[in-house]
Amino acid sequence: MPVTDDEVARLAEQLLYQEAEFLDERDLHGWLALLAEDIDYRAPVRVTRERLSGTSPFSGRSFHFIEDHGSLAARVRRFDTEYAWAEDPPSRTRRFVTNVRARIVGPDEIGVRSNLLLFRSRAGDENAQISCERQDLWRRSRERWLLARRLVLLDHTAIPMENMAAFL
């Protein structure tokens, strides 16, 4: 039986909401379990250019981060130690996921675009926000959906917070 566009959109929303819940509740191992072994997770640097330049507003050579499963797993494991100074005390985060658009791109793959607003509060009244668009590829593996690729397109040219340790 074919899957409808509404069913794909609902599935994508639920995947993104579950991911946001894992991250906001600091269940980083739960979040890591959502990632495919071959994940490509990156955020190119936004470059301010003239409106009529005809070139991409994102660099093809400079990135805020390029991560794979190994580097993401190492970051998660580090949070289990006393050496995660950037997150001691831990940040309080809230992720607002909106404008979810999804489509089937393969027999067991869906492409998902979403907007994310990350609010982060730290000790005292220190807080910051990051907004971005995310372009994802989710792949079904056995009975689970796994995040296989994420491209984070920040609305900022520079990340507007110190000691950024949050996952987008």
C-alpha positions as CSV (number, residue, x, y, z in Angstrom):
1,M,0.0,0.0,0.0
2,P,1.5,3.4,-1.0
3,V,2.4,5.9,1.7
4,T,0.7,9.3,1.4
5,D,2.4,12.6,1.6
6,D,0.6,13.3,4.9
7,E,1.9,10.1,6.4
8,V,5.5,10.9,5.4
9,A,5.1,14.4,6.9
10,R,3.7,13.0,10.1
11,L,6.6,10.5,10.3
12,A,9.2,13.2,9.7
13,E,7.7,15.4,12.4
14,Q,7.7,12.6,15.0
15,L,11.3,11.7,14.2
16,L,12.4,15.3,14.7
17,Y,10.3,15.8,17.8
18,Q,11.8,12.6,19.3
19,E,15.3,13.8,18.5
20,A,14.6,17.3,20.0
21,E,13.3,15.6,23.2
22,F,16.4,13.4,23.5
23,L,18.7,16.5,23.1
24,D,16.7,18.8,25.4
25,E,16.5,16.2,28.1
26,R,20.3,15.5,27.7
27,D,19.7,11.9,26.7
28,L,22.7,12.0,24.4
29,H,23.0,8.2,24.1
30,G,19.3,8.0,23.1
31,W,20.1,10.7,20.4
32,L,23.2,8.8,19.3
33,A,21.1,5.7,18.7
34,L,19.1,7.7,16.1
35,L,22.2,8.1,13.9
36,A,23.3,5.9,11.1
37,E,26.8,4.5,11.2
38,D,27.6,6.4,8.0
39,I,26.1,9.7,9.1
40,D,27.4,12.9,7.5
41,Y,26.7,15.9,9.9
42,R,27.9,19.3,8.8
43,A,27.4,23.0,8.8
44,P,29.0,25.2,6.2
45,V,29.9,28.8,7.0
46,R,27.5,31.4,5.8
47,V,29.2,34.1,3.7
48,T,27.8,37.6,3.3
49,R,27.7,38.4,-0.4
50,E,26.2,41.0,-2.7
51,R,22.6,40.2,-3.6
52,L,23.3,39.8,-7.3
53,S,26.6,37.8,-7.0
54,G,25.0,34.6,-8.3
55,T,27.0,32.5,-5.8
56,S,25.8,30.4,-2.9
57,P,25.5,32.2,0.5
58,F,27.4,29.2,2.0
59,S,31.1,28.3,1.7
60,G,32.0,25.1,-0.1
61,R,35.3,25.0,1.8
62,S,34.8,26.4,5.3
63,F,32.6,24.6,7.9
64,H,31.7,25.3,11.5
65,F,31.8,21.5,11.8
66,I,32.0,18.3,9.7
67,E,31.3,15.2,11.8
68,D,30.8,11.5,11.4
69,H,29.5,8.8,13.7
70,G,32.9,8.4,15.4
71,S,33.4,12.1,16.2
72,L,29.8,12.5,17.4
73,A,30.1,9.3,19.6
74,A,33.3,10.7,21.1
75,R,31.6,14.0,21.9
76,V,28.7,12.1,23.6
77,R,31.2,9.9,25.6
78,R,33.0,13.1,26.7
79,F,29.8,14.4,28.3
80,D,29.9,11.3,30.6
81,T,33.3,12.4,32.0
82,E,34.5,15.2,34.2
83,Y,36.2,16.8,31.1
84,A,33.1,18.4,29.5
85,W,33.9,21.8,31.1
86,A,31.9,23.7,28.5
87,E,28.8,22.0,29.9
88,D,29.4,22.2,33.6
89,P,27.0,23.2,34.8
90,P,24.9,21.9,31.9
91,S,23.1,24.3,29.6
92,R,19.3,24.3,29.5
93,T,18.1,24.0,26.0
94,R,14.8,24.1,24.1
95,R,14.5,23.2,20.5
96,F,11.7,24.6,18.4
97,V,11.3,22.5,15.2
98,T,9.0,24.1,12.6
99,N,8.2,24.1,8.9
100,V,8.8,20.4,8.5
101,R,8.7,19.4,4.8
102,A,9.2,15.7,3.9
103,R,9.3,13.6,0.7
104,I,10.1,10.1,-0.2
105,V,13.5,10.1,-2.0
106,G,14.1,6.3,-2.2
107,P,12.5,3.0,-1.2
108,D,13.6,3.3,2.4
109,E,14.6,7.0,2.6
110,I,12.9,10.3,3.2
111,G,14.3,13.7,2.7
112,V,13.3,16.2,5.4
113,R,13.8,19.9,5.6
114,S,13.0,21.7,8.8
115,N,13.6,25.0,10.6
116,L,15.2,24.9,14.1
117,L,15.4,27.6,16.7
118,L,17.7,26.5,19.6
119,F,17.3,28.5,22.8
120,R,20.2,28.0,25.3
121,S,20.3,29.3,28.8
122,R,23.3,29.0,31.1
123,A,24.2,30.1,34.6
124,G,22.5,33.3,35.7
125,D,20.9,35.2,32.9
126,E,23.2,34.2,30.1
127,N,21.2,33.0,27.1
128,A,21.5,32.8,23.3
129,Q,19.6,31.6,20.3
130,I,20.6,29.9,17.1
131,S,18.3,29.6,14.1
132,C,18.9,27.4,11.0
133,E,17.4,25.3,8.3
134,R,18.3,21.6,8.4
135,Q,18.3,19.3,5.4
136,D,18.2,15.7,6.4
137,L,18.1,12.3,5.0
138,W,16.4,9.7,7.2
139,R,16.9,6.0,6.3
140,R,14.9,3.0,7.4
141,S,17.1,0.3,8.8
142,R,15.2,-2.8,9.9
143,E,12.3,-1.4,11.9
144,R,13.9,1.9,12.8
145,W,14.5,5.2,11.1
146,L,18.0,6.6,11.4
147,L,19.5,10.0,10.5
148,A,22.0,9.4,7.7
149,R,22.8,13.0,6.7
150,R,22.2,16.4,8.1
151,L,23.2,19.7,6.5
152,V,22.8,22.6,8.9
153,L,22.3,26.0,7.2
154,L,22.8,28.6,9.9
155,D,21.2,32.0,9.6
156,H,24.3,33.4,11.3
157,T,27.7,34.1,9.8
158,A,29.3,33.4,13.2
159,I,27.9,31.1,16.0
160,P,26.4,33.6,18.5
161,M,27.4,31.8,21.7
162,E,30.5,30.9,23.5
163,N,31.5,27.3,24.2
164,M,28.9,25.9,21.8
165,A,28.5,22.3,22.7
166,A,24.9,21.7,21.6
167,F,23.9,19.5,18.7
168,L,21.8,21.0,16.0
